[in-house]
Each structure stands twice: as structure tokens, then as C-alpha cells.
């Protein structure tokens, strides 16, 4: 059995940036927030450990300005803590 090596993993693949990145990196494995909740440290670490990509691109972000003002903790989780979880892996 041949296991295909994943060179590039795109987190937040269904957003505007993630969609464009999939075009630029057609060989990449795209994961949406439905597949990996980037605010969940264990999910992020598990996904990256299991997939073992050479490169991880984090395209996930909370970009709704009004939403960020209304939900600052969620905005911080997505835009602040989550990139740290990716960096830990």
C-alpha cells in the first residue's frame, strides 16, 4: 500500500483566501472549519499529527468587523489563539 504524502495543508479552506489558495496549491489538502475547529487545540494538533504535512497554511480568520466587536473572545480565539495552536504542531 502506498501512502500519499501530504505536502501542503490548508486550514480554513472554504473561506475567500482558502478558496484562492486551493487554486494556487491544487495538490494541497483543504480542511474547512467543519472538519477541524481551529479554536480547539486538540483538534488542530491531532489533525496535523495524523496528516503530517510538510507545510501548513492557516487561511482561517474571523474577519467580520461587527462580529469581532460583538464577540471579542471568539475573535481572539480564531485570530489569536488558533494560529498559536498551528505553530505548536
Secondary structure as GFF3:
##gff-version 3
##sequence-region A 1 89
A	DSSP	beta_strand	8	11	.	.	.	ID=ss1
A	DSSP	alpha_helix	16	24	.	.	.	ID=ss2
A	DSSP	beta_strand	29	31	.	.	.	ID=ss3
A	DSSP	alpha_helix	41	51	.	.	.	ID=ss4
A	DSSP	beta_strand	55	58	.	.	.	ID=ss5
A	DSSP	alpha_helix	65	70	.	.	.	ID=ss6
A	DSSP	alpha_helix	72	76	.	.	.	ID=ss7
A	DSSP	pi_helix	77	81	.	.	.	ID=ss8
A	DSSP	alpha_helix	82	88	.	.	.	ID=ss9
###
